[in-house]
Amino acid sequence: QTQQALPLLSKKYTFPAPQGRRPPPPARSPPRLLPPHAASSGDSMTIACGFSRFLSTTRVHSSTNRVLSLWFASCPCSSASASACASEPPEIAGDPDTVREGRAEIFADKSNSVFFNKAQVNNRDLSIAVLRWFVLKRQEEHDAQLKGRRADIPPEQHADGLDPATTGSEDTALRKESSLKAPKVLEALAASGLRAIRYALEVDGIGEVIALDNNEVAIESCKRNIYHNGILASSKVVPHLADARIYMLTHPKEFDVVDLDPYGSPAAFLDSAVQCVADGGILMCSATDMAVLAGGNAEVCFSKYGSYPVRGKYRHEMALRILLACMESHAIRHKRYIVPVISVHMDFYIRVFVRIFTSASTVKSSPLKFSHVYQCVGCNSFHLQNVGRINSKDKRNIPLPNFCPTVPQECSECGGKFVMGGPIWSDPIHDRDWATSILSNIRATSGLYEAYAKISAILTSVSEELPNAPLFVSLHSICATLKCTNPTMVMFHSAIRNAGYQISGSHADPLALKTDAPMSVIWDIMRCWVKLHPVKSQPENLPGSRILSQEPQLQASFSQATGGLVARKSPRFLPNPEKHWGPKMKAGRPLKILPIDKL
């Protein structure tokens, strides 16, 4: 068959150039590939040897061109024409709709066979911003480590021109390690491949990007989108059909960056993901099952993440801390531990960025990073207690099991019972230096981010949060318990600072108050406020009445405090850019089209 096809392919055929928009092909016919060297309107379009070479490089429907590819390999095209063919994606008859985000462009899938959510642009832009800074930070750490190793070698061994036999093998090894390899990225759940393509096109210094998925339809869509974005995406992004859990388990410590963005819970992928990341690498993980993490299904949360959530105003931050605690619990099984860099709640999901290191000695102190939460069912006061403690008499600083709970059987403020939740991550969930540096880079290159307003607002709030203040209280919730008028945010901030404590807001709630002040101080401040602004008489059995029946031990001052809350030049919380901005239906399910009058 090949020999019969060769005489036909060696001929030169001319066709008139198409006028206007080409009609779509028949319903069951494969897509027609048109040459990239098409002539302008009015000229003729020539299909010769160069176009044959171009067809041999395409990735769509390769089985239909199996006979042709044998002859295409020996095509005497010039290198210039071949590179031109490879750099231009094929033009598909019918011109399907495309979706453009950042520098990438993918084909729209109106049948929902491959998952894509426009609202995740915030997620992808934030991930690109963090990944850009990680590449720079990784290079700085490598240079500092290399400089430290060179400092251990005598200066005379660094002189040029010395005999390699006399300089020793250490200097030779340092020269080999001086060049840092580009970070290797794994997107474990690629779907359409948009995120992997954006990493390859928009992050300078990035290496190979493996786009992984267990769905054949998604991989075919990913291949098509990769080729559509040109030679740079094709040279870096490698689609692969495999189960993410098995693939990560068989590639331990191979990837510098691992991205987990599943539909729902990432719990099934965490154990293999923490083993797949290289030392000092970064693991980026999303969770969209907020009904589980926020306390709607506590028993499901315990079965997936090993922690009980508490339904308080701080539920979204607690969801972050439950996910971090779950990641740490998986990492310490393999003598590894996590260091959170950025942990945010936005829109309808949470997203955490953690670095992973290996150290058997550091793993022993992990109990100090976990805490149980005790929340009063009456006044919603909460207290945290670490799982482990340090024995001051033991010089080894090995954590021991903590003592009995410090909270009494009944709440000292309102007399209510305590409900216990956790364990949760009680260490800082952000690195302020990373947050401020990433924010500076985003502001310097604001035109590169479609969701610049959203991610800059979140990172601004993150950079202002108190690092050592787990969870937060809500001013409106406190006033609702006492049934009193609300003090302004400035007045409450000033009262906390005048009492000798620190206070800040939170990115998770515009009414949040993160402070290192104990709950007794907060209630004393509110008792002083109620004395200045009396409330109506209430039944004595209410939690607010019991709280106000006690005299304050602290005399609060609501005068303006230095370094208090200042006027904000930029917003911290933005509305959704359009209607129906939220989660989408899972891939494979038919989309529901509502009538216009019900939208």
WONOR-V68843 format. One record per residue. N is the residue number from 1. RES is the residue in one letter. SS is DSSP state (H for helix, E for strand, L for the rest). BURIAL is 1 if it has 9 or more other ideal C-beta (glycine too) atoms within 8 Angstrom, else 0. D_LAST is the distance of its C-alpha to the last C-alpha in Angstrom with 2 decimals. Layout:
[[N | RES | SS | BURIAL | D_LAST] [N | RES | SS | BURIAL | D_LAST]]
This chain:
[[1 | Q | L | 0 | 57.35] [2 | T | H | 0 | 57.26] [3 | Q | H | 0 | 60.59] [4 | Q | H | 0 | 59.44] [5 | A | H | 1 | 56.32] [6 | L | H | 1 | 58.24] [7 | P | H | 0 | 59.96] [8 | L | H | 0 | 56.75] [9 | L | H | 1 | 54.91] [10 | S | L | 0 | 57.82] [11 | K | L | 0 | 57.47] [12 | K | L | 0 | 55.54] [13 | Y | E | 0 | 52.90] [14 | T | E | 0 | 51.38] [15 | F | E | 0 | 48.28] [16 | P | E | 0 | 46.99] [17 | A | L | 1 | 44.17] [18 | P | L | 0 | 40.70] [19 | Q | L | 0 | 39.57] [20 | G | L | 0 | 35.95] [21 | R | L | 0 | 33.19] [22 | R | L | 0 | 34.48] [23 | P | L | 0 | 33.19] [24 | P | L | 0 | 31.61] [25 | P | L | 1 | 34.11] [26 | P | L | 0 | 34.31] [27 | A | L | 0 | 31.85] [28 | R | L | 0 | 34.35] [29 | S | L | 0 | 36.47] [30 | P | L | 0 | 36.46] [31 | P | L | 1 | 35.26] [32 | R | L | 0 | 38.00] [33 | L | E | 1 | 39.24] [34 | L | E | 0 | 40.39] [35 | P | L | 1 | 43.02] [36 | P | L | 1 | 42.21] [37 | H | L | 1 | 45.30] [38 | A | L | 0 | 43.88] [39 | A | L | 0 | 45.68] [40 | S | L | 0 | 44.18] [41 | S | L | 0 | 43.54] [42 | G | L | 0 | 46.82] [43 | D | L | 0 | 48.60] [44 | S | E | 0 | 49.11] [45 | M | E | 1 | 47.45] [46 | T | E | 1 | 49.95] [47 | I | E | 1 | 49.46] [48 | A | L | 0 | 52.50] [49 | C | H | 0 | 53.56] [50 | G | H | 1 | 51.22] [51 | F | H | 1 | 48.12] [52 | S | H | 1 | 49.66] [53 | R | H | 1 | 49.95] [54 | F | H | 1 | 46.33] [55 | L | H | 1 | 45.26] [56 | S | H | 1 | 47.28] [57 | T | L | 0 | 45.25] [58 | T | L | 1 | 41.81] [59 | R | L | 0 | 40.06] [60 | V | L | 1 | 37.86] [61 | H | L | 0 | 39.42] [62 | S | H | 1 | 42.83] [63 | S | H | 0 | 44.19] [64 | T | H | 0 | 44.19] [65 | N | H | 1 | 46.41] [66 | R | H | 0 | 48.78] [67 | V | H | 0 | 51.76] [68 | L | H | 1 | 51.07] [69 | S | H | 1 | 50.82] [70 | L | H | 0 | 54.51] [71 | W | H | 1 | 55.63] [72 | F | H | 1 | 53.06] [73 | A | L | 0 | 54.64] [74 | S | L | 0 | 57.86] [75 | C | L | 1 | 56.32] [76 | P | L | 0 | 58.48] [77 | C | L | 1 | 55.62] [78 | S | L | 0 | 56.22] [79 | S | H | 0 | 54.59] [80 | A | H | 0 | 52.91] [81 | S | H | 1 | 51.11] [82 | A | H | 1 | 50.17] [83 | S | H | 0 | 48.60] [84 | A | H | 1 | 46.70] [85 | C | H | 1 | 45.36] [86 | A | H | 1 | 44.37] [87 | S | H | 0 | 42.56] [88 | E | L | 0 | 40.22] [89 | P | L | 0 | 37.50] [90 | P | L | 1 | 37.55] [91 | E | E | 0 | 35.56] [92 | I | E | 1 | 33.58] [93 | A | L | 1 | 33.33] [94 | G | L | 0 | 29.89] [95 | D | L | 0 | 28.75] [96 | P | L | 0 | 25.79] [97 | D | L | 0 | 23.07] [98 | T | E | 1 | 24.04] [99 | V | E | 1 | 22.65] [100 | R | E | 0 | 24.95] [101 | E | E | 1 | 25.42] [102 | G | L | 1 | 28.65] [103 | R | L | 0 | 31.44] [104 | A | E | 1 | 30.02] [105 | E | E | 1 | 28.08] [106 | I | E | 1 | 26.84] [107 | F | E | 1 | 25.59] [108 | A | L | 1 | 21.92] [109 | D | L | 1 | 21.47] [110 | K | L | 0 | 18.58] [111 | S | L | 0 | 20.01] [112 | N | L | 1 | 19.65] [113 | S | L | 0 | 23.39] [114 | V | L | 1 | 24.05] [115 | F | L | 1 | 22.03] [116 | F | L | 1 | 20.66] [117 | N | L | 0 | 18.38] [118 | K | H | 0 | 17.92] [119 | A | H | 1 | 17.75] [120 | Q | H | 0 | 21.32] [121 | V | H | 1 | 22.69] [122 | N | H | 1 | 23.86] [123 | N | H | 1 | 25.71] [124 | R | H | 1 | 27.31] [125 | D | H | 1 | 28.37] [126 | L | H | 1 | 29.94] [127 | S | H | 1 | 31.70] [128 | I | H | 1 | 33.15] [129 | A | H | 1 | 34.39] [130 | V | H | 1 | 36.08] [131 | L | H | 1 | 37.50] [132 | R | H | 1 | 39.01] [133 | W | H | 1 | 40.79] [134 | F | H | 1 | 41.89] [135 | V | H | 1 | 43.63] [136 | L | H | 0 | 45.53] [137 | K | H | 1 | 46.35] [138 | R | H | 1 | 47.57] [139 | Q | H | 1 | 49.92] [140 | E | H | 0 | 51.25] [141 | E | H | 1 | 51.97] [142 | H | H | 1 | 53.70] [143 | D | H | 0 | 55.86] [144 | A | H | 0 | 56.82] [145 | Q | H | 0 | 57.73] [146 | L | H | 1 | 59.74] [147 | K | H | 0 | 61.50] [148 | G | H | 0 | 62.44] [149 | R | H | 1 | 63.91] [150 | R | H | 1 | 65.93] [151 | A | H | 0 | 67.31] [152 | D | L | 0 | 68.93] [153 | I | L | 1 | 70.89] [154 | P | L | 0 | 74.14] [155 | P | H | 0 | 73.87] [156 | E | H | 0 | 76.64] [157 | Q | H | 1 | 74.59] [158 | H | H | 0 | 71.91] [159 | A | L | 0 | 74.38] [160 | D | L | 0 | 73.89] [161 | G | L | 0 | 76.71] [162 | L | L | 1 | 77.80] [163 | D | L | 0 | 78.66] [164 | P | H | 0 | 75.70] [165 | A | H | 0 | 78.20] [166 | T | H | 0 | 79.09] [167 | T | H | 1 | 75.64] [168 | G | L | 0 | 74.47] [169 | S | H | 0 | 71.34] [170 | E | H | 0 | 69.16] [171 | D | H | 1 | 68.85] [172 | T | H | 1 | 68.04] [173 | A | H | 0 | 65.27] [174 | L | H | 1 | 63.85] [175 | R | H | 0 | 63.81] [176 | K | H | 0 | 61.82] [177 | E | H | 0 | 59.30] [178 | S | L | 0 | 59.01] [179 | S | L | 0 | 56.30] [180 | L | L | 0 | 53.00] [181 | K | L | 0 | 50.91] [182 | A | L | 0 | 47.34] [183 | P | E | 1 | 44.90] [184 | K | E | 1 | 43.63] [185 | V | E | 1 | 39.94] [186 | L | E | 1 | 38.33] [187 | E | E | 1 | 34.61] [188 | A | L | 1 | 34.73] [189 | L | L | 1 | 31.24] [190 | A | L | 1 | 30.57] [191 | A | L | 1 | 27.80] [192 | S | L | 1 | 27.23] [193 | G | L | 1 | 30.00] [194 | L | H | 1 | 28.14] [195 | R | H | 1 | 29.53] [196 | A | H | 1 | 33.03] [197 | I | H | 1 | 33.01] [198 | R | H | 1 | 32.02] [199 | Y | H | 1 | 34.83] [200 | A | H | 1 | 37.28] [201 | L | H | 1 | 36.35] [202 | E | H | 1 | 35.75] [203 | V | L | 1 | 38.19] [204 | D | L | 0 | 41.75] [205 | G | L | 0 | 44.42] [206 | I | E | 1 | 42.25] [207 | G | E | 1 | 43.96] [208 | E | E | 0 | 42.85] [209 | V | E | 1 | 39.29] [210 | I | E | 1 | 38.95] [211 | A | E | 1 | 35.50] [212 | L | E | 1 | 35.60] [213 | D | E | 1 | 33.45] [214 | N | L | 0 | 34.24] [215 | N | L | 1 | 31.96] [216 | E | H | 0 | 33.64] [217 | V | H | 0 | 30.47] [218 | A | H | 1 | 29.56] [219 | I | H | 1 | 33.12] [220 | E | H | 0 | 33.12] [221 | S | H | 1 | 29.94] [222 | C | H | 1 | 31.59] [223 | K | H | 1 | 34.77] [224 | R | H | 1 | 33.02] [225 | N | H | 1 | 31.19] [226 | I | H | 1 | 34.45] [227 | Y | H | 1 | 36.39] [228 | H | H | 1 | 33.82] [229 | N | L | 1 | 34.37] [230 | G | H | 1 | 38.07] [231 | I | H | 0 | 41.37] [232 | L | H | 1 | 40.74] [233 | A | H | 1 | 37.90] [234 | S | H | 1 | 39.92] [235 | S | H | 0 | 42.98] [236 | K | H | 1 | 41.37] [237 | V | E | 1 | 38.52] [238 | V | E | 0 | 39.82] [239 | P | E | 1 | 37.44] [240 | H | E | 1 | 38.80] [241 | L | E | 0 | 37.88] [242 | A | L | 0 | 38.91] [243 | D | L | 0 | 37.98] [244 | A | H | 1 | 37.37] [245 | R | H | 1 | 39.45] [246 | I | H | 1 | 42.43] [247 | Y | H | 1 | 42.30] [248 | M | H | 1 | 42.32] [249 | L | H | 1 | 45.12] [250 | T | L | 0 | 47.24] [251 | H | L | 1 | 46.85] [252 | P | L | 0 | 48.00] [253 | K | L | 0 | 48.04] [254 | E | L | 0 | 47.27] [255 | F | E | 1 | 44.11] [256 | D | E | 1 | 43.97] [257 | V | E | 1 | 40.17] [258 | V | E | 1 | 38.06] [259 | D | E | 1 | 34.26] [260 | L | E | 1 | 32.41] [261 | D | L | 1 | 28.63] [262 | P | L | 1 | 27.86] [263 | Y | L | 0 | 24.74] [264 | G | L | 0 | 25.46] [265 | S | L | 1 | 28.99] [266 | P | L | 1 | 31.76] [267 | A | H | 0 | 34.51] [268 | A | H | 0 | 35.77] [269 | F | H | 1 | 36.49] [270 | L | H | 1 | 38.12] [271 | D | H | 0 | 41.65] [272 | S | H | 1 | 41.97] [273 | A | H | 1 | 40.19] [274 | V | H | 1 | 42.66] [275 | Q | H | 1 | 45.49] [276 | C | H | 1 | 44.12] [277 | V | E | 1 | 43.99] [278 | A | E | 0 | 47.22] [279 | D | E | 0 | 49.11] [280 | G | E | 1 | 47.51] [281 | G | E | 1 | 44.37] [282 | I | E | 1 | 40.82] [283 | L | E | 1 | 38.27] [284 | M | E | 1 | 34.59] [285 | C | E | 1 | 32.44] [286 | S | E | 1 | 28.81] [287 | A | E | 1 | 27.52] [288 | T | L | 1 | 23.91] [289 | D | L | 1 | 24.89] [290 | M | H | 1 | 24.55] [291 | A | H | 0 | 24.33] [292 | V | H | 1 | 27.83] [293 | L | H | 1 | 29.28] [294 | A | L | 1 | 28.08] [295 | G | L | 1 | 29.75] [296 | G | L | 0 | 27.26] [297 | N | L | 0 | 29.57] [298 | A | H | 1 | 32.93] [299 | E | H | 0 | 34.90] [300 | V | H | 0 | 32.70] [301 | C | H | 1 | 33.07] [302 | F | H | 1 | 36.82] [303 | S | H | 0 | 37.01] [304 | K | H | 1 | 35.18] [305 | Y | H | 1 | 36.32] [306 | G | L | 0 | 39.39] [307 | S | L | 1 | 38.29] [308 | Y | E | 1 | 37.01] [309 | P | L | 1 | 34.21] [310 | V | L | 1 | 34.43] [311 | R | L | 0 | 31.44] [312 | G | L | 1 | 32.11] [313 | K | L | 1 | 30.48] [314 | Y | L | 1 | 31.81] [315 | R | H | 1 | 30.05] [316 | H | H | 1 | 28.41] [317 | E | H | 1 | 31.81] [318 | M | H | 1 | 33.42] [319 | A | H | 1 | 31.13] [320 | L | H | 1 | 32.57] [321 | R | H | 1 | 36.05] [322 | I | H | 1 | 35.66] [323 | L | H | 1 | 34.67] [324 | L | H | 1 | 37.61] [325 | A | H | 1 | 39.96] [326 | C | H | 1 | 38.97] [327 | M | H | 1 | 39.62] [328 | E | H | 1 | 42.94] [329 | S | H | 1 | 43.99] [330 | H | H | 1 | 43.49] [331 | A | H | 1 | 45.32] [332 | I | H | 1 | 48.37] [333 | R | L | 0 | 49.13] [334 | H | L | 0 | 50.05] [335 | K | L | 0 | 51.91] [336 | R | E | 1 | 49.07] [337 | Y | E | 1 | 47.06] [338 | I | E | 1 | 43.98] [339 | V | E | 1 | 43.76] [340 | P | E | 1 | 40.26] [341 | V | E | 1 | 39.47] [342 | I | E | 1 | 35.86] [343 | S | E | 1 | 33.59] [344 | V | E | 1 | 30.15] [345 | H | E | 1 | 27.00] [346 | M | E | 1 | 23.90] [347 | D | L | 0 | 20.17] [348 | F | L | 0 | 20.05] [349 | Y | E | 1 | 23.50] [350 | I | E | 1 | 27.16] [351 | R | E | 1 | 29.40] [352 | V | E | 1 | 33.20] [353 | F | E | 1 | 35.93] [354 | V | E | 1 | 39.37] [355 | R | E | 1 | 42.72] [356 | I | E | 1 | 44.93] [357 | F | E | 1 | 48.72] [358 | T | E | 0 | 51.53] [359 | S | L | 1 | 54.16] [360 | A | H | 0 | 55.80] [361 | S | H | 0 | 57.18] [362 | T | H | 0 | 53.92] [363 | V | H | 1 | 52.16] [364 | K | L | 0 | 54.57] [365 | S | L | 1 | 53.04] [366 | S | H | 1 | 49.51] [367 | P | H | 1 | 49.89] [368 | L | H | 1 | 50.05] [369 | K | H | 1 | 46.47] [370 | F | E | 1 | 45.02] [371 | S | E | 1 | 44.64] [372 | H | E | 1 | 43.72] [373 | V | E | 1 | 41.59] [374 | Y | E | 1 | 42.74] [375 | Q | E | 1 | 40.27] [376 | C | E | 1 | 41.29] [377 | V | L | 0 | 39.26] [378 | G | L | 1 | 40.19] [379 | C | L | 1 | 39.87] [380 | N | L | 1 | 37.98] [381 | S | L | 1 | 40.92] [382 | F | E | 1 | 41.19] [383 | H | E | 1 | 44.19] [384 | L | E | 1 | 44.63] [385 | Q | E | 1 | 47.65] [386 | N | E | 1 | 48.56] [387 | V | L | 1 | 49.30] [388 | G | E | 1 | 52.47] [389 | R | E | 1 | 55.15] [390 | I | E | 1 | 57.97] [391 | N | L | 0 | 61.55] [392 | S | L | 0 | 63.31] [393 | K | L | 0 | 66.67] [394 | D | L | 0 | 65.63] [395 | K | L | 0 | 65.97] [396 | R | L | 0 | 63.88] [397 | N | L | 0 | 60.65] [398 | I | L | 0 | 59.43] [399 | P | E | 1 | 56.58] [400 | L | E | 0 | 57.49] [401 | P | E | 0 | 55.45] [402 | N | L | 0 | 54.51] [403 | F | L | 0 | 56.02] [404 | C | L | 0 | 54.57] [405 | P | L | 0 | 51.48] [406 | T | L | 0 | 52.28] [407 | V | L | 0 | 50.04] [408 | P | L | 0 | 51.79] [409 | Q | L | 0 | 50.85] [410 | E | E | 0 | 49.24] [411 | C | L | 1 | 47.44] [412 | S | L | 0 | 49.99] [413 | E | L | 1 | 47.55] [414 | C | L | 1 | 46.10] [415 | G | L | 0 | 47.88] [416 | G | L | 1 | 44.85] [417 | K | E | 1 | 44.85] [418 | F | E | 1 | 43.68] [419 | V | E | 0 | 41.29] [420 | M | E | 0 | 41.94] [421 | G | E | 1 | 39.49] [422 | G | E | 1 | 39.96] [423 | P | E | 0 | 41.85] [424 | I | E | 1 | 39.82] [425 | W | E | 1 | 40.73] [426 | S | L | 1 | 42.46] [427 | D | L | 0 | 43.74] [428 | P | L | 0 | 41.94] [429 | I | L | 1 | 38.63] [430 | H | L | 1 | 38.89] [431 | D | L | 1 | 41.67] [432 | R | H | 0 | 41.76] [433 | D | H | 0 | 43.80] [434 | W | H | 1 | 41.30] [435 | A | H | 1 | 38.39] [436 | T | H | 1 | 40.23] [437 | S | H | 1 | 41.46] [438 | I | H | 1 | 38.09] [439 | L | H | 1 | 36.62] [440 | S | H | 0 | 39.48] [441 | N | H | 1 | 38.93] [442 | I | H | 1 | 35.22] [443 | R | H | 0 | 36.07] [444 | A | H | 0 | 38.80] [445 | T | L | 0 | 36.50] [446 | S | H | 1 | 33.18] [447 | G | H | 0 | 32.43] [448 | L | H | 0 | 32.32] [449 | Y | L | 1 | 29.28] [450 | E | L | 0 | 25.74] [451 | A | L | 1 | 24.78] [452 | Y | H | 1 | 27.95] [453 | A | H | 0 | 26.59] [454 | K | H | 1 | 25.08] [455 | I | H | 1 | 28.08] [456 | S | H | 1 | 30.63] [457 | A | H | 1 | 29.22] [458 | I | H | 1 | 29.38] [459 | L | H | 1 | 32.86] [460 | T | H | 1 | 34.06] [461 | S | H | 1 | 33.20] [462 | V | H | 1 | 34.76] [463 | S | H | 1 | 37.92] [464 | E | H | 0 | 38.33] [465 | E | L | 1 | 38.04] [466 | L | L | 1 | 41.20] [467 | P | L | 0 | 42.20] [468 | N | L | 0 | 44.19] [469 | A | L | 1 | 41.90] [470 | P | L | 0 | 39.98] [471 | L | L | 1 | 36.90] [472 | F | L | 1 | 36.33] [473 | V | E | 1 | 36.10] [474 | S | E | 1 | 33.46] [475 | L | H | 1 | 34.89] [476 | H | H | 0 | 32.42] [477 | S | H | 1 | 33.20] [478 | I | H | 1 | 36.91] [479 | C | H | 1 | 36.71] [480 | A | H | 0 | 34.67] [481 | T | H | 1 | 37.51] [482 | L | H | 1 | 40.12] [483 | K | L | 1 | 38.07] [484 | C | L | 1 | 39.23] [485 | T | L | 0 | 37.92] [486 | N | L | 0 | 36.69] [487 | P | L | 1 | 39.07] [488 | T | L | 0 | 37.70] [489 | M | H | 0 | 37.14] [490 | V | H | 1 | 40.20] [491 | M | H | 1 | 42.39] [492 | F | H | 1 | 41.48] [493 | H | H | 1 | 41.99] [494 | S | H | 1 | 45.30] [495 | A | H | 1 | 46.42] [496 | I | H | 1 | 45.84] [497 | R | H | 1 | 47.68] [498 | N | H | 1 | 50.49] [499 | A | L | 1 | 51.00] [500 | G | L | 0 | 51.68] [501 | Y | L | 1 | 48.47] [502 | Q | L | 1 | 45.71] [503 | I | E | 1 | 42.02] [504 | S | E | 1 | 38.92] [505 | G | E | 1 | 35.15] [506 | S | E | 1 | 32.95] [507 | H | L | 1 | 30.20] [508 | A | L | 1 | 28.39] [509 | D | E | 1 | 27.95] [510 | P | E | 0 | 28.38] [511 | L | E | 0 | 30.46] [512 | A | E | 1 | 32.63] [513 | L | E | 1 | 36.40] [514 | K | E | 1 | 38.35] [515 | T | E | 1 | 42.05] [516 | D | L | 0 | 45.28] [517 | A | L | 1 | 46.37] [518 | P | L | 0 | 46.81] [519 | M | H | 1 | 44.91] [520 | S | H | 1 | 48.11] [521 | V | H | 1 | 48.11] [522 | I | H | 1 | 44.48] [523 | W | H | 1 | 45.20] [524 | D | H | 1 | 48.42] [525 | I | H | 1 | 46.58] [526 | M | H | 1 | 44.23] [527 | R | H | 1 | 47.29] [528 | C | H | 1 | 48.81] [529 | W | H | 1 | 45.63] [530 | V | H | 1 | 45.60] [531 | K | H | 0 | 49.24] [532 | L | H | 0 | 48.31] [533 | H | L | 0 | 45.28] [534 | P | L | 0 | 46.25] [535 | V | L | 1 | 43.81] [536 | K | L | 0 | 44.19] [537 | S | L | 0 | 46.23] [538 | Q | L | 1 | 44.45] [539 | P | L | 0 | 45.62] [540 | E | L | 0 | 47.91] [541 | N | L | 0 | 46.22] [542 | L | L | 0 | 43.01] [543 | P | H | 1 | 42.79] [544 | G | H | 1 | 42.54] [545 | S | H | 1 | 45.69] [546 | R | H | 1 | 47.62] [547 | I | H | 1 | 46.66] [548 | L | H | 1 | 47.73] [549 | S | L | 0 | 50.94] [550 | Q | L | 0 | 52.30] [551 | E | L | 0 | 53.95] [552 | P | L | 1 | 52.61] [553 | Q | L | 0 | 54.91] [554 | L | L | 1 | 53.54] [555 | Q | L | 0 | 53.65] [556 | A | L | 1 | 50.52] [557 | S | L | 0 | 50.58] [558 | F | L | 1 | 47.48] [559 | S | L | 0 | 49.16] [560 | Q | L | 0 | 47.66] [561 | A | L | 1 | 48.53] [562 | T | L | 0 | 49.39] [563 | G | L | 0 | 46.90] [564 | G | L | 1 | 44.14] [565 | L | L | 0 | 40.53] [566 | V | L | 0 | 40.35] [567 | A | L | 0 | 37.86] [568 | R | L | 0 | 35.34] [569 | K | L | 0 | 35.09] [570 | S | L | 0 | 31.93] [571 | P | L | 0 | 28.84] [572 | R | L | 1 | 28.71] [573 | F | L | 0 | 25.10] [574 | L | L | 0 | 22.29] [575 | P | L | 0 | 18.58] [576 | N | L | 0 | 16.08] [577 | P | L | 0 | 16.13] [578 | E | L | 0 | 12.42] [579 | K | L | 0 | 9.04] [580 | H | L | 0 | 8.94] [581 | W | L | 0 | 12.71] [582 | G | L | 0 | 14.41] [583 | P | L | 0 | 16.01] [584 | K | L | 0 | 15.30] [585 | M | L | 0 | 16.51] [586 | K | L | 0 | 20.26] [587 | A | L | 1 | 21.91] [588 | G | L | 0 | 22.88] [589 | R | L | 0 | 20.00] [590 | P | L | 0 | 17.85] [591 | L | L | 0 | 14.34] [592 | K | L | 0 | 11.66] [593 | I | L | 0 | 9.52] [594 | L | L | 0 | 6.64] [595 | P | L | 0 | 6.73] [596 | I | H | 0 | 5.37] [597 | D | H | 0 | 5.74] [598 | K | H | 0 | 3.81] [599 | L | L | 0 | 0.00]]
